[in-house]
Amino acid sequence: MDNVLEVKDLATYFFMHDYIIRAVDGVDFTLGRGETLGIVGESGCGKSITSMSMMRLVPDPPGRIISGEISLKGRDILKISDDEMRKVRGNEISMIFQEPMTSLNPVFTIGFQISEVLRLHRDIGKQDAITEAARLLRMVGMSDPEERVNEYPFQLSGGLRQRAMIAIAMACEPTVMIADEPTTALDVTIQAQILRLMRQLKETKDTSIAFITHDLAVIASFTDRVMVMYAGVAVETSTVHEIFKNPLHPYTQGLLGSVPVLGDRKVNADGSRKLLNAIPGSLPDARRFPRGCRFAPRCPKAMKKCWEAEPATVEVAPGHQVRCFLHHDEVRVISKRDLGAAGKRVLKNQQKNSGKKKSSADGSKTDTPTARN
Amino acid sequence: MKALKQFNWRLTFILDALAIVMLVSGGTNLFFAVVLTEGALWMVRLLWLSPAMLSYILRRLAQMVPIVLAVLALGFALIQLAPGDMFSQMELDPAISRDQLEMFRRQFRLDQPWYAQFFQYIWNALQGDFGFSRTYRAPVFAIVGQRAWNTILLSLTSLVFAWVLSIPMGVFAATNQYNWKDQFVSIFAFFGLAIPNFFLAFLLLYLISSTGNWLPLGGMTSVGFRNMTATQQFFDVLRHMIVPVVVIGTSVMATLTRVMRGEMLKIMNEQYVTTARAKGQTENKVVYMHALRNAINPMITLLGFQLGNVMSGAALVEIVVAWPGLGSVLLEAVLSQDLYLVVGSLVYGVVLLVIGNLLADIALALVDPRVRIS
């Protein structure tokens, strides 16, 4: 399978007044033609920022992609101009969002909003674009598409709106479609319909999909490979079968363990109530990650080494990468990152503040942005 | 059907052009005829867009009747609460006998209770008689009519001035949030909000008079207005309008700019703005098409209130720059207790307020499909 998208060492930081949020901090993955990659992780782990970075839509300021390479069919889209990037958006990479209720503009008709993307990227007239929009609506399974093109988003239900969004995303037959939790806001029956539609489209158009979700059931049924993200990095990447049968990273194990299983005994052998296996604690503060492995504070298997150095991502079995010292000994070598003028500004504000309150500067001193990278 | 709709649009554009020609060449009656035809065309168009709107408009117009009646009753009752009446001053005049005063009072129905005046007034008004002003010695309708036109002209021009400037300024401030450009616009807006209108008017007049009178200092027309050609007359009035329009417009603009900025900031964070960007749309179109179309709604709602506000706010400025509008008339009328003139001005104000709100509602329906269809 040839890769249409290769992401290498992607890092997106948010430069706030006197601190830096390392939302995405070195993510690597590939996406083959017609393949579906699931990206899972808890809220705030950097899934959505990864997808926004792929579209180059991270709000700047305060966000900025500070390093990495995103090559789409061999072309690094982080290096092209804004104008060229505009030709990529909606055309070669498109996106579906979580909230179908708010992702369509309320004052324009569905037909206009679909034809808009067609007219941006195809040499097509106004009337033809509307006809084409109706065809697309039929393709995503809407009845009476000729009538629907004249309707406004508020006249459609959530499921229909998401179908319209998919029609927009599929309009130019993109190479890659990013779906950022497209089914989270929908009820379960609609969710199944939307997933079936997406699979069908993917198979007929040979589109690659990056599917972001925190729903493991959706991952299991819909994706080919899975990337598990934690605190801005990918901790484990493998085929969906491997991930569910043989999870290697303690975080993945915890994630899978926290799913309730139907028919499971609700009472332990000693008669006490059985609780769902939750991962204790919460995500580390993205302003100040721990020195070693980012999962160490919550990890049941943390060793001394985990607190001292950050593990590298190593392929331990064919197609199975993991970032954990339990499975290898390689330490992550972090490439030097140029934080630019924004980084200098933050550092200056930081020093100004720490000068003001010297007593509380003990912990933060070790972790200034430049000291780490 | 489609061709008919297109014809309707084209006709409106032609009529727009015609209206401007009429205004410039001074054919007032023709101008009104053109405006009325255009209004009718808009109604037809609205009917196409939404049949429900027409019944709504008719309902709103019907609602106007009780409001106007209530204001009238209040007007008559309040004037009677004040001590004396419009003839009290004459009582000191030895040349006027008691009997004569009694006769005057009977003539103006001042000897009757307020509700009797009220009902008599309505009966007369239905026959086209809106009473007689003692101070101006002319029918109220004639006085208010001419003055009202002057005030409307001034207020509408100020509103247009304020809108045309505040929308780009608000968008500009929002898209440059928190940097110096935004701060600059904000300071400008706060200045406009803080400075009293009449003071700004004095300030401008002082500036103009001390730099060589390059603009007229007051009034609406120059000496020799009657002998000018229509075009000259148009530009003469325009020159006289500059100071009051800038003064009234500045305060309106200040509010509108702040509203526009806040609304724009809110909308720019909406998901559909990101969707538009994800389609590959240019930033200009994202801001001016996708975001602005949504941010404009609260501005239109504000327009309805502002029409009334601007009219009353114009009163002070009108007095300062000696604009022959309703402001000075209303002030004089109240001071001399000129009953029918006060009531006439009140009715005019209320009718304008209601119509202003109605127009704003219609405009909102035209812009926002959610209002129009549901």
Interface residues (C-beta under 8 A of the other chain):
Chain A: M55 L57 R86 K87 V88 R89 G90 N91 S94 M95 F97 E99 T102 S103 L104 N105 P106 V107 F108 T109 E116 V117 L120 H121 Y152 F154 Q155 M165 I168
Chain B: E270 Q271 Y272 T274 T275 A276 R277 A278 K279 G280 Q281 T282 H290 R293 N294 V367 D368 P369 R370 I373 S374
